[in-house]
């Protein structure tokens, strides 16, 4: 059709030229135009031929893919839970008696030793009572000594001797009680640690049960974790756990499980584990974010693939294997095992040396031509 159009164009040009030239010139122009038409037709034919596919070349599209060759490798599965870090020695200290707070001897952040006096209550009333009792005790001792001397000489009645002895012993007991109360007026540190918070002020009234000071020791910590009840048979006392603290330069340490709880929480369906941590450098703090990892399964030789390459249909899980002889993708149903950190163990359905498609797997189907990269 294109050739006919060009020919008609040439005739129109020739017809126009016939009205302006002699017969000889017209013949020359016709010859010249025919040569131009032939040249144009050759160029058109060449362009049309370039649009036709070469039957001898392979024009099939192949999906570019990358693969992982299956080789046995070590695989470990871990249970991961968030841990709750607490201090073993963390107490809110209260007085053992009523009294007005006279002196607070410590400051927040101060390190104290066991037995250090932190708060003193007003003891003027107790000290006055001690003075009275001491005076009474002195007299009771003198009276007792006189009565005993007479009794030893068989002078006087036994009743007088016993009354003197009883008065002396009562005064001694009363004095001992007052001395204990005097000592109780000094609130002491029950263990060595750091004064975290002071909750009262001097002049306020203290009483048993009212919190005065929060004292905490950072040297010994305990870590709690709640584990799903389905792992009850997989976790035992003494099992080693890996603990990560992302906020401390991604610090990691190993420690054995100190205790496994015996009760399943009815709401969360979990049981508790406890781990003891030695924190002598005091780099860890209570309530710090932590992750507990417990190794509940290990295999020294397993087939492992990225979890994202595993697909599923009505028949089950499948992956795509690269057929290197025919350069085709082959759909393969597999039996999968445990998954950890985006890696899944393949239990059945593959063999050593086979190549699993890991890039381009979403663009292929069974029998599709592939281009291994």
C-alpha positions as CSV (number, residue, x, y, z in Angstrom):
1,X,0.0,0.0,0.0
2,X,2.9,2.4,0.9
3,X,4.5,1.7,-2.5
4,X,1.3,2.6,-4.3
5,X,1.1,5.9,-2.5
6,X,4.7,6.8,-3.5
7,X,4.0,5.9,-7.1
8,X,0.9,8.1,-7.2
9,X,2.8,10.9,-5.7
10,X,5.4,10.5,-8.5
11,X,2.7,10.6,-11.2
12,X,1.3,13.7,-9.8
13,X,4.7,15.4,-9.9
14,X,5.2,14.2,-13.4
15,X,1.8,15.5,-14.5
16,X,2.6,18.9,-13.1
17,X,5.9,19.0,-14.9
18,X,4.4,18.1,-18.2
19,X,2.7,21.5,-18.4
20,X,6.0,23.4,-17.9
21,X,8.6,21.5,-20.1
22,X,9.4,20.1,-23.6
23,X,9.0,16.4,-24.4
24,X,12.7,15.7,-24.0
25,X,12.9,17.4,-20.6
26,X,9.7,15.6,-19.5
27,X,11.3,12.3,-20.3
28,X,14.4,13.1,-18.3
29,X,12.2,14.3,-15.4
30,X,10.2,11.1,-15.6
31,X,13.3,9.0,-15.5
32,X,14.7,11.0,-12.6
33,X,11.5,10.8,-10.6
34,X,11.2,7.0,-11.3
35,X,14.7,6.6,-9.8
36,X,13.7,8.6,-6.7
37,X,10.6,6.5,-6.4
38,X,12.6,3.3,-6.6
39,X,15.0,4.6,-4.0
40,X,12.2,5.5,-1.6
41,X,10.5,2.1,-2.1
42,X,13.8,0.3,-1.3
43,X,14.2,2.3,1.9
44,X,10.6,1.6,2.9
45,X,11.1,-2.1,2.2
46,X,14.2,-2.1,4.4
47,X,12.4,-0.5,7.3
48,X,9.5,-2.9,7.0
49,X,11.8,-5.9,7.0
50,X,13.4,-4.6,10.2
51,X,10.1,-4.8,12.0
52,X,9.8,-8.6,11.3
53,X,11.3,-10.9,14.0
54,X,14.2,-13.0,13.2
55,X,13.0,-16.6,13.3
56,X,16.5,-17.8,14.0
57,X,16.9,-15.7,17.2
58,X,15.6,-16.6,20.7
59,X,13.1,-13.8,21.7
60,X,11.6,-15.5,24.8
61,X,11.5,-13.4,27.9
62,X,13.3,-14.9,30.9
63,X,12.6,-13.7,34.4
64,X,15.9,-12.6,36.1
65,X,16.3,-14.4,39.4
66,X,18.9,-15.0,42.2
67,X,19.2,-18.3,44.1
68,X,20.6,-19.8,47.3
69,X,22.2,-23.2,47.0
70,X,21.0,-25.5,49.8
71,X,23.7,-26.7,52.1
72,X,23.3,-28.0,55.7
73,X,23.9,-25.4,58.3
74,X,23.4,-24.8,62.1
75,X,20.0,-23.6,63.1
76,X,19.0,-22.3,66.6
77,X,15.6,-21.2,67.8
78,X,15.2,-18.9,70.8
79,X,12.3,-17.9,72.9
80,X,12.4,-14.1,73.3
81,X,10.6,-12.2,76.1
82,X,11.0,-8.8,77.7
83,X,12.6,-8.8,81.1
84,X,11.8,-6.8,84.2
85,X,14.9,-5.8,86.1
86,X,14.7,-5.3,89.9
87,X,17.1,-4.8,92.8
88,X,17.3,-7.6,95.3
89,X,17.7,-5.1,98.1
90,X,15.2,-2.2,97.6
91,X,13.3,-1.0,100.6
92,X,11.3,1.9,101.9
93,X,12.5,2.4,105.5
94,X,10.0,3.2,108.2
95,X,10.6,3.9,112.0
96,X,9.7,1.4,114.7
97,X,8.2,4.0,117.0
98,X,6.3,7.3,117.0
99,X,8.2,10.5,117.2
100,X,9.1,13.9,115.7
101,X,11.8,13.8,113.1
102,X,14.7,15.8,114.6
103,X,17.6,15.2,112.2
104,X,17.9,13.7,108.7
105,X,21.5,12.6,108.5
106,X,21.7,11.6,104.8
107,X,21.1,13.1,101.4
108,X,19.6,11.7,98.2
109,X,22.3,9.8,96.2
110,X,24.5,9.2,99.2
111,X,26.1,5.8,99.7
112,X,25.7,4.4,103.2
113,X,26.9,1.3,105.0
114,X,24.7,-1.2,106.9
115,X,23.9,0.3,110.3
116,X,24.4,3.9,109.3
117,X,22.0,6.3,111.1
118,X,19.8,7.9,108.5
119,X,17.1,9.6,110.5
120,X,16.9,10.5,114.2
121,X,13.7,11.1,116.1
122,X,13.3,13.4,119.2
123,X,14.3,11.4,122.3
124,X,13.9,14.1,125.0
125,X,11.0,12.2,126.7
126,X,12.8,8.9,126.6
127,X,16.0,10.4,128.0
128,X,14.0,12.0,130.8
129,X,12.4,8.7,131.6
130,X,15.8,7.0,131.6
131,X,17.1,9.5,134.1
132,X,14.2,8.8,136.5
133,X,14.6,5.0,136.1
134,X,18.4,5.2,136.8
135,X,17.7,7.2,140.0
136,X,15.1,4.6,141.0
137,X,17.4,1.8,140.1
138,X,20.2,3.2,142.2
139,X,18.0,3.3,145.3
140,X,16.6,-0.2,144.5
141,X,20.1,-1.6,144.3
142,X,21.1,-0.1,147.7
143,X,17.9,-1.4,149.3
144,X,18.4,-4.8,147.8
145,X,22.0,-4.9,149.0
146,X,20.9,-4.1,152.6
147,X,18.2,-6.7,152.5
148,X,20.4,-9.3,151.1
149,X,23.1,-8.6,153.7
150,X,20.4,-9.0,156.5
151,X,19.0,-12.1,154.9
152,X,22.4,-13.7,154.7
153,X,22.6,-13.1,158.5
154,X,19.1,-14.6,158.9
155,X,17.8,-11.2,160.0
156,X,14.5,-10.0,158.6
157,X,11.8,-11.8,156.7
158,X,12.1,-13.6,153.4
159,X,9.3,-11.4,152.0
160,X,11.3,-8.3,152.6
161,X,14.3,-9.7,150.7
162,X,12.1,-10.9,147.8
163,X,10.4,-7.5,147.5
164,X,13.7,-5.7,147.4
165,X,15.0,-8.1,144.8
166,X,11.9,-7.7,142.6
167,X,12.0,-3.9,142.8
168,X,15.7,-4.0,141.7
169,X,14.9,-6.4,138.7
170,X,11.9,-4.3,137.6
171,X,14.0,-1.1,137.5
172,X,16.7,-2.9,135.5
173,X,14.1,-4.2,133.0
174,X,12.5,-0.8,132.7
175,X,15.9,0.8,132.0
176,X,16.7,-1.9,129.4
177,X,13.3,-1.2,127.7
178,X,14.0,2.6,127.6
179,X,17.5,2.0,126.2
180,X,16.0,-0.1,123.4
181,X,13.4,2.6,122.7
182,X,16.3,5.2,122.6
183,X,18.1,3.1,120.1
184,X,14.9,2.6,118.0
185,X,14.7,6.4,117.7
186,X,17.7,6.2,115.3
187,X,16.5,4.8,112.0
188,X,19.4,2.8,110.6
189,X,20.2,1.4,107.2
190,X,19.3,-2.3,107.2
191,X,21.8,-3.0,104.3
192,X,24.5,-1.1,102.4
193,X,23.2,0.9,99.5
194,X,22.3,4.2,98.0
195,X,19.7,6.7,99.4
196,X,17.4,7.0,96.4
197,X,14.6,9.2,97.9
198,X,14.0,11.0,101.1
199,X,10.2,11.2,101.6
200,X,10.0,13.4,104.8
201,X,11.3,16.6,106.2
202,X,12.7,17.5,109.6
203,X,10.0,18.5,112.1
204,X,7.4,16.1,110.6
205,X,5.9,13.3,112.7
206,X,7.1,9.8,112.0
207,X,5.3,6.6,112.9
208,X,5.5,2.9,112.1
209,X,4.4,2.2,108.6
210,X,5.2,5.7,107.3
211,X,7.9,5.6,104.7
212,X,10.9,7.9,105.5
213,X,13.7,6.9,103.0
214,X,14.0,4.6,100.0
215,X,17.3,2.7,100.2
216,X,18.5,0.6,97.2
217,X,21.5,-1.6,96.5
218,X,22.6,-2.1,92.9
219,X,25.2,-4.8,93.4
220,X,22.7,-7.7,93.2
221,X,19.8,-7.6,90.7
222,X,17.1,-10.1,89.7
223,X,15.5,-10.3,86.3
224,X,12.0,-11.6,85.8
225,X,10.5,-12.8,82.5
226,X,7.1,-14.2,81.6
227,X,7.2,-17.2,79.3
228,X,4.2,-18.7,77.4
229,X,2.9,-21.8,79.0
230,X,3.5,-23.8,75.8
231,X,7.2,-23.7,76.6
232,X,6.7,-25.1,80.1
233,X,8.5,-28.3,79.3
234,X,11.3,-26.6,77.4
235,X,12.5,-24.4,80.2
236,X,14.2,-25.6,83.4
237,X,16.1,-24.3,86.3
238,X,19.8,-24.0,85.4
239,X,19.2,-23.4,81.7
240,X,21.5,-20.7,80.3
241,X,19.9,-17.6,79.0
242,X,21.2,-14.7,76.9
243,X,20.2,-11.2,78.2
244,X,20.5,-8.1,76.0
245,X,20.4,-4.5,77.2
246,X,20.0,-2.4,74.1
247,X,20.3,0.9,76.1
248,X,23.8,0.0,77.5
249,X,25.7,-0.1,74.2
250,X,23.8,-3.3,73.3
251,X,25.3,-5.0,76.3
252,X,24.9,-8.8,76.5
253,X,25.5,-11.3,79.2
254,X,24.8,-15.0,80.0
255,X,23.3,-16.3,83.2
256,X,21.5,-19.4,84.4
257,X,17.9,-19.5,85.4
258,X,17.7,-19.3,89.2
259,X,14.0,-20.2,89.5
260,X,11.1,-21.4,87.4
261,X,7.6,-20.5,88.5
262,X,5.1,-23.3,89.3
263,X,1.9,-21.3,88.6
264,X,0.4,-20.3,85.2
265,X,-1.0,-16.8,85.2
266,X,-4.7,-17.2,84.4
267,X,-4.9,-13.9,82.4
268,X,-1.7,-14.0,80.4
269,X,-1.2,-17.8,80.3
270,X,2.5,-17.4,81.2
271,X,4.8,-18.6,83.9
272,X,7.6,-16.6,85.5
273,X,11.4,-17.3,85.5
274,X,13.9,-15.5,87.7
275,X,17.6,-14.8,86.9
276,X,20.2,-13.5,89.3
277,X,22.6,-10.9,88.0
278,X,25.9,-9.7,89.6
279,X,26.1,-6.0,89.0
280,X,29.2,-5.0,90.9
281,X,30.1,-2.2,88.5
282,X,26.5,-0.9,88.9
283,X,26.1,-0.3,85.1
284,X,22.6,-1.8,85.2
285,X,19.7,0.0,86.8
286,X,16.3,-1.4,88.0
287,X,13.5,-1.3,85.4
288,X,16.0,-1.0,82.6
289,X,14.7,-2.4,79.2
290,X,16.1,-5.9,78.6
291,X,15.4,-8.9,76.3
292,X,15.7,-12.5,77.5
293,X,16.6,-15.2,74.9
294,X,16.3,-18.8,75.8
295,X,17.6,-21.5,73.4
296,X,14.8,-24.1,73.2
297,X,15.9,-25.9,70.0
298,X,19.2,-26.5,68.1
299,X,20.1,-28.4,65.0
300,X,23.7,-28.8,63.8
301,X,22.8,-29.7,60.2
302,X,19.6,-28.3,58.7
303,X,18.3,-26.7,55.4
304,X,17.4,-23.1,56.1
305,X,15.8,-20.5,53.7
306,X,14.6,-16.9,54.1
307,X,11.1,-17.0,55.5
308,X,9.8,-14.6,52.9
309,X,10.4,-17.0,50.0
310,X,7.9,-19.5,51.4
311,X,4.4,-19.2,49.9
312,X,1.2,-21.0,50.7
313,X,-1.8,-22.2,48.8
314,X,-4.6,-24.7,49.5
315,X,-2.2,-27.6,49.3
316,X,0.4,-26.2,51.7
317,X,3.7,-24.4,51.8
318,X,5.9,-24.2,48.7
319,X,9.0,-22.6,47.3
320,X,10.5,-22.2,43.8
321,X,13.5,-24.2,42.8
322,X,15.7,-23.2,39.9
323,X,16.0,-26.0,37.2
324,X,19.5,-25.1,35.9
325,X,19.4,-27.6,33.1
326,X,16.2,-26.2,31.4
327,X,16.5,-22.7,33.0
328,X,13.0,-22.9,34.4
329,X,11.3,-22.3,37.8
330,X,9.9,-25.4,39.5
331,X,7.2,-25.2,42.2
332,X,8.1,-27.4,45.2
333,X,5.9,-28.2,48.2
334,X,7.9,-28.4,51.4
335,X,7.4,-29.2,55.1
336,X,8.6,-26.3,57.2
337,X,9.9,-26.3,60.8
338,X,10.7,-23.6,63.3
339,X,11.3,-19.9,62.3
340,X,13.7,-17.5,63.9
341,X,14.9,-14.0,62.8
342,X,13.4,-14.4,59.3
343,X,15.0,-17.8,58.7
344,X,12.9,-21.0,58.4
345,X,14.1,-24.6,58.7
346,X,12.9,-26.9,55.8
347,X,12.3,-30.4,57.1
348,X,11.1,-32.2,53.9
349,X,10.9,-31.5,50.2
350,X,14.4,-30.4,49.2
351,X,17.8,-31.9,48.7
352,X,21.3,-30.8,49.2
353,X,22.7,-28.7,46.3
354,X,19.3,-27.5,44.9
355,X,19.0,-23.8,44.3
356,X,16.1,-21.9,45.9
357,X,15.0,-18.8,44.2
358,X,15.3,-15.9,46.7
359,X,15.1,-12.9,44.4
360,X,12.5,-12.7,41.7
361,X,10.4,-15.5,43.3
362,X,7.3,-13.3,43.2
363,X,7.5,-13.0,39.4
364,X,7.7,-16.6,38.6
365,X,5.4,-19.6,38.4
366,X,5.9,-23.3,37.8
367,X,7.6,-23.8,34.4
368,X,8.4,-20.1,33.7
369,X,11.7,-19.4,31.9
370,X,14.3,-17.8,34.2
371,X,17.6,-16.1,33.8
372,X,20.0,-17.0,36.7
373,X,21.9,-14.0,37.9
